[in-house]
Amino acid sequence: MTVAELTGARLVGYFEAGRAGLKTYNNRRGIVSTFLKFALQRDWITDNPLMKIPPRRIRRRRGGATTFTAQQAKDLMAYVEEHHTSAVPFFALCLFAGIRPCLRTGEILRLPAEHVKIDASMICLDAKASKVREPRNITIQPNLSAWLKAYPLDKFPIIPANLQHIREKVALKFPLSHDVMRHTFISMFVAKFRSIGEAAIQAGNSEGIIRRHYLDLKSPEEAAEFFGILPRSAATAAPEKTNDIVSFAA
């Protein structure tokens, strides 16, 4: 048929074909909508039959990100510290600062060591390194500071030469799925500091994403345990106190 012969009933029949789900229905409708707008501009049709066919409403469920427990995170760092010392900074920065860890396109690959400022308790992720091409500053929590002092970046590069091989070995021991370390950091951060806005700033996400995927995944007690994970050399010493997130809630 010609485009002028299309009717609402025929279009709905196409959108619903094959018992299409709500998302498929809306995707088909979106493609046809673009075409019919083009046809209307070319005067191929005088009326757009799609105007009376609204998209299907999809109720979005709040999902939970896949994360480590505090104990899993502790065991992970203990394993890396014992068996793969050269990769400790990589795992510490991804787990305790939420830097995107992908070994192909992750932010961690573009993070210069000089941008990790331990004395200022700040990681400066510039626009070139950030996934969303917007700079952000990440507060170095006391336990991460302890890890970076125990394994300084001038001796232990963020990306050691055999990192891919090390990660594969670690993945055999722990469920090291994509971004699980980052998800763990964000969920623990929200649980400890109860600030969705600050978590969004430090993680480089929107507040909507933080609320939908990370809010109330962890308890304050588990978050305290997570941010208390220390390297062996500092395990018996209390981490230094910093004025980190308390001021953000004001």
C-alpha positions as CSV (number, residue, x, y, z in Angstrom):
1,M,0.0,0.0,0.0
2,T,1.0,3.6,-0.3
3,V,1.9,5.6,2.7
4,A,-1.3,7.6,2.3
5,E,-3.3,4.3,2.8
6,L,-1.8,3.6,6.2
7,T,-4.4,3.7,9.0
8,G,-4.1,3.6,12.8
9,A,-5.5,0.0,12.9
10,R,-2.9,-1.2,10.4
11,L,-0.1,0.5,12.3
12,V,-1.1,-1.0,15.7
13,G,-1.3,-4.4,14.0
14,Y,2.3,-4.0,12.9
15,F,3.5,-2.7,16.4
16,E,1.8,-5.7,18.1
17,A,3.0,-8.4,15.6
18,G,4.5,-11.5,17.1
19,R,3.2,-10.7,20.6
20,A,5.7,-7.8,20.9
21,G,6.6,-6.6,24.3
22,L,6.1,-3.1,25.5
23,K,9.6,-2.0,24.6
24,T,9.5,-3.6,21.2
25,Y,6.1,-2.0,20.5
26,N,7.5,1.4,21.4
27,N,10.6,0.9,19.3
28,R,8.6,0.0,16.3
29,R,6.3,3.0,16.9
30,G,9.4,5.3,17.1
31,I,10.8,4.1,13.8
32,V,7.5,4.6,12.0
33,S,7.0,7.9,13.7
34,T,10.2,9.2,12.2
35,F,9.2,8.0,8.8
36,L,5.7,9.5,8.9
37,K,7.1,12.9,10.0
38,F,9.3,12.8,7.0
39,A,6.4,11.8,4.8
40,L,4.3,14.7,6.2
41,Q,7.1,17.2,5.4
42,R,7.2,15.9,1.8
43,D,3.4,16.2,1.4
44,W,3.0,12.5,0.8
45,I,0.3,12.5,3.5
46,T,-1.9,15.2,4.8
47,D,-2.5,13.7,8.2
48,N,-0.3,11.6,10.5
49,P,-2.3,8.6,11.7
50,L,0.2,8.0,14.4
51,M,-0.8,11.1,16.4
52,K,-3.8,9.1,17.9
53,I,-1.6,6.1,18.9
54,P,0.3,6.9,22.1
55,P,3.4,4.9,23.1
56,R,2.9,2.1,25.7
57,R,3.7,3.1,29.2
58,I,6.4,1.1,30.8
59,R,6.6,1.0,34.5
60,R,10.3,1.1,35.3
61,R,11.3,-1.1,38.2
62,R,14.0,0.0,40.6
63,G,16.9,-2.4,40.0
64,G,19.9,-3.2,42.2
65,A,23.4,-3.1,40.9
66,T,25.6,-6.2,41.3
67,T,28.1,-5.6,44.1
68,F,30.5,-7.3,46.4
69,T,29.8,-7.6,50.1
70,A,32.2,-6.0,52.5
71,Q,33.7,-9.4,53.3
72,Q,34.1,-10.2,49.6
73,A,35.9,-6.9,49.0
74,K,38.2,-7.6,52.0
75,D,39.0,-11.0,50.7
76,L,39.6,-9.7,47.2
77,M,42.1,-7.1,48.4
78,A,43.8,-9.6,50.7
79,Y,44.2,-12.0,47.7
80,V,45.6,-9.3,45.4
81,E,48.0,-8.0,48.1
82,E,49.3,-11.5,48.7
83,H,49.5,-12.9,45.1
84,H,49.5,-9.9,42.7
85,T,51.2,-7.0,44.6
86,S,51.9,-5.0,41.4
87,A,48.2,-4.6,40.8
88,V,47.2,-3.4,44.2
89,P,46.8,0.3,43.2
90,F,44.6,-0.7,40.2
91,F,42.2,-2.7,42.4
92,A,42.3,-0.2,45.3
93,L,41.4,2.8,43.0
94,C,38.6,0.9,41.2
95,L,37.1,-0.5,44.4
96,F,37.6,2.4,46.9
97,A,37.2,5.4,44.4
98,G,34.7,4.0,41.9
99,I,36.9,4.7,38.8
100,R,35.6,2.8,35.8
101,P,37.8,-0.2,35.5
102,C,37.4,-1.5,31.9
103,L,40.8,-2.5,30.5
104,R,39.7,-1.5,27.0
105,T,37.9,1.9,27.5
106,G,37.9,2.5,31.3
107,E,38.7,5.7,33.0
108,I,41.5,4.0,34.9
109,L,43.5,3.6,31.7
110,R,43.6,7.4,31.3
111,L,44.3,8.4,34.9
112,P,47.8,9.9,35.3
113,A,49.5,9.0,38.6
114,E,50.1,12.8,39.3
115,H,46.3,13.3,39.3
116,V,46.1,11.1,42.4
117,K,46.8,13.7,45.1
118,I,47.1,11.9,48.4
119,D,48.1,15.0,50.4
120,A,45.0,16.8,49.2
121,S,42.9,13.7,49.5
122,M,41.7,14.1,46.0
123,I,41.7,12.3,42.6
124,C,41.4,14.8,39.8
125,L,39.8,13.0,36.8
126,D,39.9,15.4,33.9
127,A,37.6,15.5,30.9
128,K,39.9,13.4,28.8
129,A,39.9,10.6,31.3
130,S,36.2,10.8,32.3
131,K,33.7,8.6,30.4
132,V,31.2,11.4,30.2
133,R,33.9,13.9,29.1
134,E,33.3,16.0,32.2
135,P,36.0,16.5,34.9
136,R,35.2,15.4,38.4
137,N,37.1,15.2,41.7
138,I,36.9,12.1,43.8
139,T,37.6,12.3,47.5
140,I,40.3,9.8,48.6
141,Q,38.8,8.0,51.6
142,P,41.1,7.3,54.6
143,N,41.4,3.6,53.8
144,L,42.3,4.3,50.1
145,S,44.9,6.7,51.3
146,A,46.4,3.9,53.4
147,W,46.5,1.6,50.4
148,L,48.2,4.2,48.2
149,K,50.8,5.1,50.9
150,A,51.6,1.4,51.3
151,Y,51.8,0.9,47.6
152,P,53.0,4.3,46.2
153,L,52.3,5.0,42.6
154,D,55.9,5.9,41.8
155,K,56.8,2.3,42.6
156,F,53.5,0.5,41.7
157,P,52.0,1.9,38.4
158,I,48.3,2.1,38.2
159,I,48.4,-0.1,35.1
160,P,51.1,-2.8,35.5
161,A,52.4,-4.5,32.3
162,N,50.6,-7.8,32.9
163,L,47.3,-6.4,34.3
164,Q,45.1,-8.3,31.9
165,H,46.6,-11.6,32.9
166,I,46.3,-10.7,36.6
167,R,42.7,-9.7,36.2
168,E,41.9,-13.1,34.6
169,K,43.5,-14.9,37.5
170,V,41.6,-12.8,40.1
171,A,38.4,-13.4,38.2
172,L,38.8,-17.2,38.7
173,K,38.7,-16.6,42.5
174,F,36.1,-13.8,42.7
175,P,32.9,-12.8,40.7
176,L,34.8,-9.9,39.0
177,S,32.1,-9.0,36.5
178,H,32.1,-5.7,34.6
179,D,32.0,-2.7,36.9
180,V,31.3,-4.7,40.0
181,M,34.0,-2.9,41.9
182,R,32.6,0.5,40.9
183,H,29.1,-0.6,41.8
184,T,30.3,-1.7,45.2
185,F,32.0,1.7,45.8
186,I,28.9,3.7,44.9
187,S,26.5,1.6,47.0
188,M,28.8,1.7,50.0
189,F,29.3,5.4,49.6
190,V,25.6,6.1,49.6
191,A,25.1,3.8,52.6
192,K,27.8,5.6,54.6
193,F,27.2,9.2,53.7
194,R,23.5,9.2,52.8
195,S,24.0,11.7,50.1
196,I,22.7,10.8,46.7
197,G,23.9,14.1,45.3
198,E,27.4,13.8,46.4
199,A,27.5,10.2,45.2
200,A,26.4,11.3,41.8
201,I,29.1,14.0,41.7
202,Q,31.9,11.6,42.7
203,A,30.8,8.7,40.6
204,G,30.0,10.8,37.5
205,N,26.4,9.6,37.3
206,S,23.0,11.3,37.5
207,E,21.1,11.4,40.8
208,G,18.3,9.4,39.1
209,I,20.8,6.6,38.4
210,I,22.1,6.6,41.9
211,R,18.7,6.5,43.4
212,R,17.4,3.8,41.1
213,H,20.4,1.4,41.3
214,Y,22.4,2.0,44.5
215,L,20.2,3.5,47.2
216,D,19.7,1.2,50.2
217,L,21.7,-1.7,48.8
218,K,24.0,-1.6,51.8
219,S,23.7,-0.9,55.5
220,P,25.7,1.8,57.3
221,E,27.4,-1.0,59.3
222,E,28.5,-2.8,56.1
223,A,29.7,0.4,54.6
224,A,31.8,1.2,57.7
225,E,33.3,-2.2,57.4
226,F,34.0,-1.7,53.7
227,F,35.7,1.7,54.2
228,G,37.7,0.1,57.0
229,I,39.5,-2.4,54.7
230,L,43.3,-1.7,55.1
231,P,46.5,-3.1,53.7
232,R,48.5,-5.5,55.9
233,S,51.0,-2.8,56.8
234,A,48.3,-0.5,58.2
235,A,45.8,-3.1,59.4
236,T,46.7,-2.5,63.1
237,A,46.6,1.3,62.8
238,A,43.4,3.4,62.6
239,P,43.0,5.3,59.4
240,E,43.6,9.1,59.6
241,K,40.4,11.2,59.9
242,T,39.6,13.6,57.1
243,N,36.9,16.2,56.6
244,D,35.5,14.4,53.7
245,I,31.8,14.2,53.2
246,V,30.4,15.7,56.4
247,S,30.5,19.2,54.9
248,F,28.6,18.1,51.8
249,A,25.4,17.4,53.7
250,A,25.3,20.9,55.0
